[in-house]
Amino acid sequence: MPQPAVAAPITVVSREDVVSLLRDAVAQSGGQRAWAESVGVSPSDVSSVLSGRRAAGRAILAALGITTVLVARAS
């Protein structure tokens, strides 16, 4: 009899968590431009996320290892 599928644990991250992860990644790579170029995103997009002017897009989230998942509550 097959085993039921087990869902992977989900960790919810806030916008502040994303900015913190991005700050750490930028610091480890030597700066915003260096990190942006290494992952193929715009340095201005990185700057905008770090300053809080905009939310991180898919490319930045993916580079940080973050997957966006839609979760619905059961009624």
C-alpha positions as CSV (number, residue, x, y, z in Angstrom):
1,M,0.0,0.0,0.0
2,P,1.5,3.3,-1.0
3,Q,2.4,5.9,1.6
4,P,0.5,9.2,1.5
5,A,2.5,12.2,0.3
6,V,3.9,14.4,3.1
7,A,4.0,18.1,2.4
8,A,7.3,19.8,3.0
9,P,7.3,22.2,5.9
10,I,6.5,25.8,5.1
11,T,8.3,28.7,6.6
12,V,6.6,32.0,6.2
13,V,8.9,35.0,5.7
14,S,8.0,38.6,5.9
15,R,9.1,41.5,3.7
16,E,11.6,42.4,6.5
17,D,12.9,38.8,6.5
18,V,13.6,39.1,2.7
19,V,15.4,42.4,3.2
20,S,17.5,40.9,5.9
21,L,18.4,37.9,3.8
22,L,19.2,40.2,0.9
23,R,21.4,42.4,3.1
24,D,23.4,39.4,4.2
25,A,23.8,38.1,0.7
26,V,24.9,41.5,-0.6
27,A,27.4,41.9,2.3
28,Q,28.9,38.4,1.6
29,S,29.3,39.1,-2.1
30,G,31.0,42.5,-1.7
31,G,28.2,44.9,-2.5
32,Q,24.9,45.4,-4.2
33,R,26.3,45.6,-7.8
34,A,28.5,42.5,-7.3
35,W,25.6,40.5,-5.9
36,A,23.1,41.7,-8.6
37,E,25.5,40.9,-11.4
38,S,26.3,37.4,-9.9
39,V,22.6,36.4,-9.9
40,G,21.5,38.3,-13.1
41,V,19.3,41.0,-11.6
42,S,19.4,44.8,-11.9
43,P,21.5,46.6,-9.3
44,S,18.7,49.3,-9.1
45,D,16.1,46.6,-8.3
46,V,18.4,45.4,-5.4
47,S,18.7,49.0,-4.2
48,S,14.9,49.5,-4.4
49,V,14.2,46.4,-2.3
50,L,16.9,47.2,0.3
51,S,15.5,50.7,0.7
52,G,11.9,49.5,1.0
53,R,10.7,51.3,-2.1
54,R,9.5,48.0,-3.6
55,A,9.0,44.3,-2.8
56,A,11.4,41.8,-4.1
57,G,10.5,40.3,-7.5
58,R,10.7,36.6,-8.5
59,A,14.3,36.8,-9.7
60,I,15.6,38.2,-6.4
61,L,13.5,35.8,-4.4
62,A,14.7,32.9,-6.4
63,A,18.3,34.0,-6.0
64,L,17.8,34.0,-2.3
65,G,16.3,30.5,-2.4
66,I,12.8,31.7,-1.6
67,T,9.8,30.1,-3.3
68,T,6.4,31.9,-3.3
69,V,3.5,29.6,-2.5
70,L,-0.1,30.4,-2.3
71,V,-1.8,28.8,0.7
72,A,-5.5,28.6,1.1
73,R,-7.2,28.1,4.5
74,A,-9.7,25.3,4.7
75,S,-13.2,26.5,5.4
